[in-house]
Protein backbone atom coordinates (compact mmCIF):
# COMPACT_ATOMS: atom_id res chain seq x y z
CA UNK A 1 0.00 0.00 0.00
CA UNK A 2 2.82 2.41 0.90
CA UNK A 3 4.55 1.64 -2.39
CA UNK A 4 1.38 2.32 -4.37
CA UNK A 5 0.81 5.58 -2.52
CA UNK A 6 4.38 6.71 -3.20
CA UNK A 7 4.15 5.62 -6.84
CA UNK A 8 0.88 7.50 -7.33
CA UNK A 9 2.42 10.62 -5.80
CA UNK A 10 5.41 10.34 -8.17
CA UNK A 11 3.06 10.07 -11.16
CA UNK A 12 1.07 13.12 -10.02
CA UNK A 13 4.29 15.08 -9.52
CA UNK A 14 5.51 14.11 -12.98
CA UNK A 15 2.24 15.32 -14.49
CA UNK A 16 2.49 18.55 -12.49
CA UNK A 17 5.99 19.21 -13.84
CA UNK A 18 4.91 18.50 -17.43
CA UNK A 19 1.84 20.74 -17.15
CA UNK A 20 3.79 23.55 -15.49
CA UNK A 21 6.56 23.52 -18.09
CA UNK A 22 4.21 23.43 -21.11
CA UNK A 23 1.95 26.22 -19.81
CA UNK A 24 4.81 28.49 -18.80
CA UNK A 25 6.87 28.04 -21.98
CA UNK A 26 3.78 28.96 -24.01
CA UNK A 27 3.13 32.02 -21.87
CA UNK A 28 6.78 33.15 -22.00
CA UNK A 29 6.69 33.25 -25.82
CA UNK A 30 3.45 35.24 -25.76
CA UNK A 31 4.67 37.62 -23.04
CA UNK A 32 7.99 38.34 -24.77
CA UNK A 33 6.22 38.95 -28.10
CA UNK A 34 3.69 41.35 -26.59
CA UNK A 35 6.50 43.03 -24.65
CA UNK A 36 8.29 43.97 -27.84
CA UNK A 37 5.06 44.92 -29.64
CA UNK A 38 3.96 47.10 -26.70
CA UNK A 39 7.39 48.69 -26.21
CA UNK A 40 7.34 47.40 -22.64
CA UNK A 41 10.65 46.24 -21.20
CA UNK A 42 8.75 45.34 -18.04
CA UNK A 43 6.99 42.54 -19.90
CA UNK A 44 10.20 41.45 -21.62
CA UNK A 45 12.02 41.39 -18.28
CA UNK A 46 9.16 39.47 -16.70
CA UNK A 47 9.34 36.95 -19.55
CA UNK A 48 13.06 36.53 -18.89
CA UNK A 49 12.37 36.02 -15.21
CA UNK A 50 9.71 33.43 -16.02
CA UNK A 51 12.17 31.66 -18.33
CA UNK A 52 14.68 31.27 -15.48
CA UNK A 53 11.96 29.70 -13.38
CA UNK A 54 10.95 27.28 -16.14
CA UNK A 55 14.60 26.18 -16.28
CA UNK A 56 14.52 25.77 -12.51
CA UNK A 57 11.32 23.73 -12.84
CA UNK A 58 13.01 21.49 -15.41
CA UNK A 59 16.00 21.03 -13.09
CA UNK A 60 13.66 20.13 -10.21
CA UNK A 61 11.94 17.52 -12.37
CA UNK A 62 15.33 16.04 -13.29
CA UNK A 63 16.16 15.90 -9.58
CA UNK A 64 12.95 14.00 -8.80
CA UNK A 65 13.66 11.52 -11.63
CA UNK A 66 17.24 11.02 -10.43
CA UNK A 67 16.07 10.46 -6.86
CA UNK A 68 13.96 7.51 -8.07
CA UNK A 69 16.90 5.68 -9.67
CA UNK A 70 18.12 2.51 -7.97
CA UNK A 71 21.48 2.49 -6.12
CA UNK A 72 24.55 1.24 -7.97
CA UNK A 73 27.84 -0.29 -6.86
CA UNK A 74 29.42 3.17 -7.11
CA UNK A 75 26.50 5.25 -5.82
CA UNK A 76 25.32 2.96 -3.04
CA UNK A 77 22.78 5.44 -1.67
CA UNK A 78 21.36 6.06 -5.13
CA UNK A 79 21.09 9.55 -6.60
CA UNK A 80 18.83 11.22 -4.06
CA UNK A 81 21.55 13.61 -2.95
CA UNK A 82 21.37 15.21 -6.39
CA UNK A 83 18.08 16.75 -5.23
CA UNK A 84 20.02 18.83 -2.69
CA UNK A 85 22.48 20.05 -5.31
CA UNK A 86 19.68 20.97 -7.71
CA UNK A 87 17.75 22.75 -4.94
CA UNK A 88 20.87 24.84 -4.38
CA UNK A 89 21.15 25.45 -8.13
CA UNK A 90 17.51 26.58 -8.22
CA UNK A 91 18.23 29.07 -5.46
CA UNK A 92 21.22 30.44 -7.36
CA UNK A 93 19.09 30.77 -10.51
CA UNK A 94 16.55 32.82 -8.59
CA UNK A 95 19.36 35.05 -7.29
CA UNK A 96 20.51 35.56 -10.89
CA UNK A 97 16.94 36.47 -11.86
CA UNK A 98 16.81 39.01 -9.02
CA UNK A 99 20.12 40.49 -10.18
CA UNK A 100 18.69 40.84 -13.69
CA UNK A 101 15.61 42.63 -12.36
CA UNK A 102 17.77 44.99 -10.31
CA UNK A 103 19.90 45.79 -13.35
CA UNK A 104 16.84 46.36 -15.53
CA UNK A 105 15.18 48.53 -12.88
CA UNK A 106 18.22 50.75 -12.45
CA UNK A 107 18.52 51.06 -16.23
CA UNK A 108 14.87 52.14 -16.48
CA UNK A 109 15.44 54.74 -13.78
CA UNK A 110 18.19 56.28 -15.87
CA UNK A 111 16.44 55.86 -19.23
CA UNK A 112 12.65 55.79 -18.71
CA UNK A 113 10.69 54.01 -21.42
CA UNK A 114 8.21 55.97 -23.55
CA UNK A 115 5.20 55.03 -25.63
CA UNK A 116 4.27 52.00 -23.55
CA UNK A 117 0.98 50.33 -24.42
CA UNK A 118 -0.32 50.14 -20.83
CA UNK A 119 -3.44 48.21 -21.83
CA UNK A 120 -1.40 45.34 -23.27
CA UNK A 121 0.89 45.37 -20.25
CA UNK A 122 -2.06 45.06 -17.86
CA UNK A 123 -3.78 42.26 -19.79
CA UNK A 124 -0.67 40.13 -20.39
CA UNK A 125 0.66 40.58 -16.85
CA UNK A 126 -2.76 39.71 -15.42
CA UNK A 127 -2.71 36.47 -17.41
CA UNK A 128 0.76 35.90 -15.98
CA UNK A 129 -0.64 36.09 -12.45
CA UNK A 130 -3.08 33.31 -13.30
CA UNK A 131 -0.46 31.15 -15.02
CA UNK A 132 2.04 31.45 -12.17
CA UNK A 133 -0.56 31.03 -9.43
CA UNK A 134 -1.87 27.88 -11.14
CA UNK A 135 1.65 26.49 -11.48
CA UNK A 136 2.36 27.18 -7.80
CA UNK A 137 -0.91 25.45 -6.90
CA UNK A 138 0.25 22.31 -8.73
CA UNK A 139 3.03 21.93 -6.15
CA UNK A 140 1.32 23.31 -3.04
CA UNK A 141 0.35 19.94 -1.58
CA UNK A 142 3.79 18.32 -1.94
CA UNK A 143 6.01 21.29 -1.06
CA UNK A 144 6.34 20.16 2.57
CA UNK A 145 7.82 16.79 1.54
CA UNK A 146 10.64 17.91 -0.74
CA UNK A 147 12.87 20.99 -0.82
CA UNK A 148 12.89 20.94 -4.63
CA UNK A 149 9.09 20.99 -4.72
CA UNK A 150 9.13 23.87 -2.26
CA UNK A 151 11.72 25.56 -4.45
CA UNK A 152 9.41 25.29 -7.48
CA UNK A 153 6.49 26.55 -5.40
CA UNK A 154 8.45 29.59 -4.17
CA UNK A 155 9.67 30.35 -7.70
CA UNK A 156 6.16 30.61 -9.10
CA UNK A 157 4.68 32.44 -6.12
CA UNK A 158 7.44 35.00 -6.64
CA UNK A 159 6.58 35.13 -10.35
CA UNK A 160 2.92 35.77 -9.54
CA UNK A 161 3.99 38.65 -7.31
CA UNK A 162 6.21 40.00 -10.07
CA UNK A 163 3.32 39.86 -12.54
CA UNK A 164 1.09 41.64 -10.03
CA UNK A 165 3.66 44.40 -9.77
CA UNK A 166 3.68 44.76 -13.55
CA UNK A 167 -0.14 45.01 -13.57
CA UNK A 168 -0.04 47.74 -10.92
CA UNK A 169 2.63 49.61 -12.84
CA UNK A 170 0.53 49.33 -16.00
CA UNK A 171 -2.53 50.81 -14.27
CA UNK A 172 -0.53 53.69 -12.84
CA UNK A 173 1.05 54.45 -16.22
CA UNK A 174 -2.37 54.31 -17.90
CA UNK A 175 -3.94 56.70 -15.38
CA UNK A 176 -1.12 59.12 -14.66
CA UNK A 177 1.39 58.66 -17.46
CA UNK A 178 4.15 58.59 -14.80
CA UNK A 179 6.37 55.78 -16.04
CA UNK A 180 8.80 56.11 -13.14
CA UNK A 181 6.28 54.13 -11.06
CA UNK A 182 7.28 51.02 -12.99
CA UNK A 183 10.79 51.13 -11.50
CA UNK A 184 9.54 51.81 -7.97
CA UNK A 185 7.22 48.82 -8.13
CA UNK A 186 10.12 46.71 -9.40
CA UNK A 187 12.17 47.51 -6.27
CA UNK A 188 9.23 46.45 -4.08
CA UNK A 189 9.01 43.19 -6.03
CA UNK A 190 12.73 42.58 -5.52
CA UNK A 191 12.31 42.95 -1.75
CA UNK A 192 9.47 40.39 -1.72
CA UNK A 193 11.48 37.88 -3.76
CA UNK A 194 14.57 38.23 -1.55
CA UNK A 195 12.46 37.71 1.57
CA UNK A 196 11.00 34.49 0.08
CA UNK A 197 14.44 33.36 -1.05
CA UNK A 198 16.26 33.70 2.28
CA UNK A 199 14.97 30.57 4.03
CA UNK A 200 15.20 28.52 0.85
CA UNK A 201 18.87 29.45 0.45
CA UNK A 202 19.67 28.66 4.10
CA UNK A 203 17.94 25.26 3.90
CA UNK A 204 19.73 24.35 0.66
CA UNK A 205 23.18 25.24 2.00
CA UNK A 206 22.55 23.47 5.31
CA UNK A 207 21.53 20.24 3.59
CA UNK A 208 24.52 20.47 1.24
CA UNK A 209 26.75 20.71 4.34
CA UNK A 210 25.13 17.64 5.97
CA UNK A 211 23.28 19.61 8.62
CA UNK A 212 20.47 17.94 10.56
CA UNK A 213 17.27 18.41 8.49
CA UNK A 214 14.96 21.17 9.75
CA UNK A 215 12.09 18.76 10.37
CA UNK A 216 14.16 16.61 12.78
CA UNK A 217 15.13 17.63 16.33
CA UNK A 218 18.31 15.75 17.18
CA UNK A 219 17.81 16.23 20.93
CA UNK A 220 14.39 14.59 20.71
CA UNK A 221 15.97 11.67 18.86
CA UNK A 222 18.68 11.38 21.52
CA UNK A 223 16.09 11.48 24.33
CA UNK A 224 14.04 8.77 22.62
CA UNK A 225 17.08 6.50 22.34
CA UNK A 226 18.20 7.14 25.93
CA UNK A 227 14.76 6.23 27.28
CA UNK A 228 14.82 2.76 25.72
CA UNK A 229 14.90 0.22 28.60
CA UNK A 230 17.90 -1.63 27.17
CA UNK A 231 20.01 1.50 26.58
CA UNK A 232 22.44 2.94 29.12
CA UNK A 233 24.27 5.43 26.91
CA UNK A 234 24.00 7.06 23.50
CA UNK A 235 27.01 8.40 21.62
CA UNK A 236 28.29 9.14 18.11
CA UNK A 237 24.81 10.20 17.01
CA UNK A 238 24.75 11.72 13.53
CA UNK A 239 21.75 12.69 11.41
CA UNK A 240 21.98 14.09 7.90
CA UNK A 241 19.97 14.35 4.69
CA UNK A 242 20.37 11.82 1.88
CA UNK A 243 18.20 14.02 -0.31
CA UNK A 244 15.51 16.62 0.04
CA UNK A 245 13.06 13.99 1.36
CA UNK A 246 15.19 11.28 3.03
CA UNK A 247 17.28 11.32 6.20
CA UNK A 248 19.94 8.94 7.52
CA UNK A 249 21.19 8.24 11.04
CA UNK A 250 24.14 6.49 12.61
CA UNK A 251 24.48 5.90 16.35
CA UNK A 252 26.22 3.76 18.96
CA UNK A 253 23.98 2.40 21.71
CA UNK A 254 25.58 1.05 24.90
CA UNK A 255 23.18 -1.50 26.41
CA UNK A 256 22.87 -3.11 29.83
CA UNK A 257 21.74 -6.43 28.42
CA UNK A 258 22.29 -8.62 25.41
CA UNK A 259 20.12 -7.65 22.44
CA UNK A 260 19.37 -9.24 19.09
CA UNK A 261 18.29 -8.24 15.61
CA UNK A 262 14.71 -7.73 16.76
CA UNK A 263 15.84 -4.90 19.04
CA UNK A 264 17.68 -3.11 16.23
CA UNK A 265 14.77 -3.58 13.82
CA UNK A 266 12.33 -2.26 16.41
CA UNK A 267 14.43 0.87 17.01
CA UNK A 268 14.76 1.46 13.26
CA UNK A 269 11.01 1.17 12.77
CA UNK A 270 10.30 3.59 15.62
CA UNK A 271 12.81 6.11 14.26
CA UNK A 272 11.00 6.03 10.93
CA UNK A 273 7.54 6.33 12.54
CA UNK A 274 8.42 9.13 14.97
CA UNK A 275 10.99 11.15 13.05
CA UNK A 276 10.78 10.10 9.41
CA UNK A 277 14.33 8.66 9.44
CA UNK A 278 14.28 5.87 6.86
CA UNK A 279 17.93 4.84 6.97
CA UNK A 280 19.24 4.13 10.49
CA UNK A 281 22.52 2.31 11.13
CA UNK A 282 22.74 1.22 14.77
CA UNK A 283 25.80 -0.21 16.48
CA UNK A 284 25.04 -1.96 19.76
CA UNK A 285 27.71 -2.19 22.49
CA UNK A 286 26.90 -4.51 25.36
CA UNK A 287 27.85 -3.01 28.71
CA UNK A 288 27.93 0.56 30.02
CA UNK A 289 30.41 2.67 28.11
CA UNK A 290 32.37 5.17 30.19
CA UNK A 291 33.21 7.84 27.65
CA UNK A 292 34.65 11.24 28.35
CA UNK A 293 34.78 14.33 26.21
CA UNK A 294 32.17 15.90 24.02
CA UNK A 295 29.33 13.63 22.93
CA UNK A 296 28.28 14.49 19.38
C-alpha positions as CSV (number, residue, x, y, z in Angstrom):
1,X,0.0,0.0,0.0
2,X,2.8,2.4,0.9
3,X,4.6,1.6,-2.4
4,X,1.4,2.3,-4.4
5,X,0.8,5.6,-2.5
6,X,4.4,6.7,-3.2
7,X,4.2,5.6,-6.8
8,X,0.9,7.5,-7.3
9,X,2.4,10.6,-5.8
10,X,5.4,10.3,-8.2
11,X,3.1,10.1,-11.2
12,X,1.1,13.1,-10.0
13,X,4.3,15.1,-9.5
14,X,5.5,14.1,-13.0
15,X,2.2,15.3,-14.5
16,X,2.5,18.6,-12.5
17,X,6.0,19.2,-13.8
18,X,4.9,18.5,-17.4
19,X,1.8,20.7,-17.1
20,X,3.8,23.5,-15.5
21,X,6.6,23.5,-18.1
22,X,4.2,23.4,-21.1
23,X,1.9,26.2,-19.8
24,X,4.8,28.5,-18.8
25,X,6.9,28.0,-22.0
26,X,3.8,29.0,-24.0
27,X,3.1,32.0,-21.9
28,X,6.8,33.1,-22.0
29,X,6.7,33.3,-25.8
30,X,3.4,35.2,-25.8
31,X,4.7,37.6,-23.0
32,X,8.0,38.3,-24.8
33,X,6.2,38.9,-28.1
34,X,3.7,41.3,-26.6
35,X,6.5,43.0,-24.6
36,X,8.3,44.0,-27.8
37,X,5.1,44.9,-29.6
38,X,4.0,47.1,-26.7
39,X,7.4,48.7,-26.2
40,X,7.3,47.4,-22.6
41,X,10.6,46.2,-21.2
42,X,8.8,45.3,-18.0
43,X,7.0,42.5,-19.9
44,X,10.2,41.5,-21.6
45,X,12.0,41.4,-18.3
46,X,9.2,39.5,-16.7
47,X,9.3,36.9,-19.6
48,X,13.1,36.5,-18.9
49,X,12.4,36.0,-15.2
50,X,9.7,33.4,-16.0
51,X,12.2,31.7,-18.3
52,X,14.7,31.3,-15.5
53,X,12.0,29.7,-13.4
54,X,11.0,27.3,-16.1
55,X,14.6,26.2,-16.3
56,X,14.5,25.8,-12.5
57,X,11.3,23.7,-12.8
58,X,13.0,21.5,-15.4
59,X,16.0,21.0,-13.1
60,X,13.7,20.1,-10.2
61,X,11.9,17.5,-12.4
62,X,15.3,16.0,-13.3
63,X,16.2,15.9,-9.6
64,X,12.9,14.0,-8.8
65,X,13.7,11.5,-11.6
66,X,17.2,11.0,-10.4
67,X,16.1,10.5,-6.9
68,X,14.0,7.5,-8.1
69,X,16.9,5.7,-9.7
70,X,18.1,2.5,-8.0
71,X,21.5,2.5,-6.1
72,X,24.5,1.2,-8.0
73,X,27.8,-0.3,-6.9
74,X,29.4,3.2,-7.1
75,X,26.5,5.3,-5.8
76,X,25.3,3.0,-3.0
77,X,22.8,5.4,-1.7
78,X,21.4,6.1,-5.1
79,X,21.1,9.5,-6.6
80,X,18.8,11.2,-4.1
81,X,21.6,13.6,-3.0
82,X,21.4,15.2,-6.4
83,X,18.1,16.7,-5.2
84,X,20.0,18.8,-2.7
85,X,22.5,20.1,-5.3
86,X,19.7,21.0,-7.7
87,X,17.7,22.7,-4.9
88,X,20.9,24.8,-4.4
89,X,21.2,25.5,-8.1
90,X,17.5,26.6,-8.2
91,X,18.2,29.1,-5.5
92,X,21.2,30.4,-7.4
93,X,19.1,30.8,-10.5
94,X,16.6,32.8,-8.6
95,X,19.4,35.1,-7.3
96,X,20.5,35.6,-10.9
97,X,16.9,36.5,-11.9
98,X,16.8,39.0,-9.0
99,X,20.1,40.5,-10.2
100,X,18.7,40.8,-13.7
101,X,15.6,42.6,-12.4
102,X,17.8,45.0,-10.3
103,X,19.9,45.8,-13.4
104,X,16.8,46.4,-15.5
105,X,15.2,48.5,-12.9
106,X,18.2,50.8,-12.5
107,X,18.5,51.1,-16.2
108,X,14.9,52.1,-16.5
109,X,15.4,54.7,-13.8
110,X,18.2,56.3,-15.9
111,X,16.4,55.9,-19.2
112,X,12.7,55.8,-18.7
113,X,10.7,54.0,-21.4
114,X,8.2,56.0,-23.5
115,X,5.2,55.0,-25.6
116,X,4.3,52.0,-23.5
117,X,1.0,50.3,-24.4
118,X,-0.3,50.1,-20.8
119,X,-3.4,48.2,-21.8
120,X,-1.4,45.3,-23.3
121,X,0.9,45.4,-20.2
122,X,-2.1,45.1,-17.9
123,X,-3.8,42.3,-19.8
124,X,-0.7,40.1,-20.4
125,X,0.7,40.6,-16.8
126,X,-2.8,39.7,-15.4
127,X,-2.7,36.5,-17.4
128,X,0.8,35.9,-16.0
129,X,-0.6,36.1,-12.5
130,X,-3.1,33.3,-13.3
131,X,-0.5,31.2,-15.0
132,X,2.0,31.5,-12.2
133,X,-0.6,31.0,-9.4
134,X,-1.9,27.9,-11.1
135,X,1.6,26.5,-11.5
136,X,2.4,27.2,-7.8
137,X,-0.9,25.4,-6.9
138,X,0.3,22.3,-8.7
139,X,3.0,21.9,-6.1
140,X,1.3,23.3,-3.0
141,X,0.3,19.9,-1.6
142,X,3.8,18.3,-1.9
143,X,6.0,21.3,-1.1
144,X,6.3,20.2,2.6
145,X,7.8,16.8,1.5
146,X,10.6,17.9,-0.7
147,X,12.9,21.0,-0.8
148,X,12.9,20.9,-4.6
149,X,9.1,21.0,-4.7
150,X,9.1,23.9,-2.3
151,X,11.7,25.6,-4.4
152,X,9.4,25.3,-7.5
153,X,6.5,26.6,-5.4
154,X,8.5,29.6,-4.2
155,X,9.7,30.4,-7.7
156,X,6.2,30.6,-9.1
157,X,4.7,32.4,-6.1
158,X,7.4,35.0,-6.6
159,X,6.6,35.1,-10.4
160,X,2.9,35.8,-9.5
161,X,4.0,38.6,-7.3
162,X,6.2,40.0,-10.1
163,X,3.3,39.9,-12.5
164,X,1.1,41.6,-10.0
165,X,3.7,44.4,-9.8
166,X,3.7,44.8,-13.5
167,X,-0.1,45.0,-13.6
168,X,0.0,47.7,-10.9
169,X,2.6,49.6,-12.8
170,X,0.5,49.3,-16.0
171,X,-2.5,50.8,-14.3
172,X,-0.5,53.7,-12.8
173,X,1.1,54.4,-16.2
174,X,-2.4,54.3,-17.9
175,X,-3.9,56.7,-15.4
176,X,-1.1,59.1,-14.7
177,X,1.4,58.7,-17.5
178,X,4.2,58.6,-14.8
179,X,6.4,55.8,-16.0
180,X,8.8,56.1,-13.1
181,X,6.3,54.1,-11.1
182,X,7.3,51.0,-13.0
183,X,10.8,51.1,-11.5
184,X,9.5,51.8,-8.0
185,X,7.2,48.8,-8.1
186,X,10.1,46.7,-9.4
187,X,12.2,47.5,-6.3
188,X,9.2,46.4,-4.1
189,X,9.0,43.2,-6.0
190,X,12.7,42.6,-5.5
191,X,12.3,42.9,-1.7
192,X,9.5,40.4,-1.7
193,X,11.5,37.9,-3.8
194,X,14.6,38.2,-1.5
195,X,12.5,37.7,1.6
196,X,11.0,34.5,0.1
197,X,14.4,33.4,-1.1
198,X,16.3,33.7,2.3
199,X,15.0,30.6,4.0
200,X,15.2,28.5,0.8
201,X,18.9,29.4,0.4
202,X,19.7,28.7,4.1
203,X,17.9,25.3,3.9
204,X,19.7,24.3,0.7
205,X,23.2,25.2,2.0
206,X,22.6,23.5,5.3
207,X,21.5,20.2,3.6
208,X,24.5,20.5,1.2
209,X,26.8,20.7,4.3
210,X,25.1,17.6,6.0
211,X,23.3,19.6,8.6
212,X,20.5,17.9,10.6
213,X,17.3,18.4,8.5
214,X,15.0,21.2,9.7
215,X,12.1,18.8,10.4
216,X,14.2,16.6,12.8
217,X,15.1,17.6,16.3
218,X,18.3,15.7,17.2
219,X,17.8,16.2,20.9
220,X,14.4,14.6,20.7
221,X,16.0,11.7,18.9
222,X,18.7,11.4,21.5
223,X,16.1,11.5,24.3
224,X,14.0,8.8,22.6
225,X,17.1,6.5,22.3
226,X,18.2,7.1,25.9
227,X,14.8,6.2,27.3
228,X,14.8,2.8,25.7
229,X,14.9,0.2,28.6
230,X,17.9,-1.6,27.2
231,X,20.0,1.5,26.6
232,X,22.4,2.9,29.1
233,X,24.3,5.4,26.9
234,X,24.0,7.1,23.5
235,X,27.0,8.4,21.6
236,X,28.3,9.1,18.1
237,X,24.8,10.2,17.0
238,X,24.7,11.7,13.5
239,X,21.8,12.7,11.4
240,X,22.0,14.1,7.9
241,X,20.0,14.3,4.7
242,X,20.4,11.8,1.9
243,X,18.2,14.0,-0.3
244,X,15.5,16.6,0.0
245,X,13.1,14.0,1.4
246,X,15.2,11.3,3.0
247,X,17.3,11.3,6.2
248,X,19.9,8.9,7.5
249,X,21.2,8.2,11.0
250,X,24.1,6.5,12.6
251,X,24.5,5.9,16.4
252,X,26.2,3.8,19.0
253,X,24.0,2.4,21.7
254,X,25.6,1.1,24.9
255,X,23.2,-1.5,26.4
256,X,22.9,-3.1,29.8
257,X,21.7,-6.4,28.4
258,X,22.3,-8.6,25.4
259,X,20.1,-7.7,22.4
260,X,19.4,-9.2,19.1
261,X,18.3,-8.2,15.6
262,X,14.7,-7.7,16.8
263,X,15.8,-4.9,19.0
264,X,17.7,-3.1,16.2
265,X,14.8,-3.6,13.8
266,X,12.3,-2.3,16.4
267,X,14.4,0.9,17.0
268,X,14.8,1.5,13.3
269,X,11.0,1.2,12.8
270,X,10.3,3.6,15.6
271,X,12.8,6.1,14.3
272,X,11.0,6.0,10.9
273,X,7.5,6.3,12.5
274,X,8.4,9.1,15.0
275,X,11.0,11.2,13.1
276,X,10.8,10.1,9.4
277,X,14.3,8.7,9.4
278,X,14.3,5.9,6.9
279,X,17.9,4.8,7.0
280,X,19.2,4.1,10.5
281,X,22.5,2.3,11.1
282,X,22.7,1.2,14.8
283,X,25.8,-0.2,16.5
284,X,25.0,-2.0,19.8
285,X,27.7,-2.2,22.5
286,X,26.9,-4.5,25.4
287,X,27.8,-3.0,28.7
288,X,27.9,0.6,30.0
289,X,30.4,2.7,28.1
290,X,32.4,5.2,30.2
291,X,33.2,7.8,27.6
292,X,34.7,11.2,28.3
293,X,34.8,14.3,26.2
294,X,32.2,15.9,24.0
295,X,29.3,13.6,22.9
296,X,28.3,14.5,19.4
